[in-house]
């Protein structure tokens, strides 16, 4: 399968994340992005991290939903 990138650039004016500068990648197809995120688990134990670029507000909302989901799942057991 071929993955098509629209752009690939280093963010020189952003704060360092885990001691390195982040890289921003844009994909042509949504499924390519999803595949890269899915396969990022193979990089565990290395110094390479692949995550979504989410706003602080979105990260906070997801964190709250994760806490709620954990409470619900523990309540059902």
N, C-alpha and C positions, 0 to 999 in steps of 0.2 A: 504494500500500500504506500502511496506517495503522500507526503504531508506538504501542503503549500503554505508558505509564510507570506504575509503582506509586508511586515517590517520587523526588524530586529535591531534594538538599540540599547546601549548602556545609558543609564540615567546618571549623568555626572553631577547634577545639582540636587540630588536627593540624599537623605541621611543614610549612613551605612547600616546595613542589616546584617547582623551576625558577623561584623567585621569586613564585609565586602560590599561593593556597589551592586545594586539590583540591575537586572536586564529585563526590558519590556519586550514581549513578543506578541505580535498580532497575527492571527491566522485567517486564511481565506474562508475556510469551512469550520462550522461549529464542531463537527464530529472530530476534526483534527485536534482541536483544543481539548475536547473531552478525552481523547485517546492519550494525549500527552499527560494530562492530569491523572488519568487512571494508571499509566505506566510509571508515574513518578514514585510509586511505592518501591520500585526496584532500586531506587537510589538511597534507601535507608542505610545508615551506617557510613555514608560518604559525607563530604562537605558541600553537597549540592542539594538545594531545596527548590521545589517547584510548587508555587501556590498561586491562587487567584489574586488579582489586584482589586481588592474591595475597599470601599470607603470605610472610615471609622464607624460611621452610623450602621452600615450593613454588617460589619463584623460584630458590633454590639448586639444587633438584632439576632444574628445567628447564634451568638453565645447564649442569649436568653432562651431561644428556642431549644438549644441543646440541653440546657439545664432543665427546662420543662419536660422534654422528652425523657430525660434520665429519671426525673421524679415519677412520671407516669409509668415507665417500665418497671421501676422498683416497687411501685404500688400494686402492680398487677401480679407480681410474683408471689 
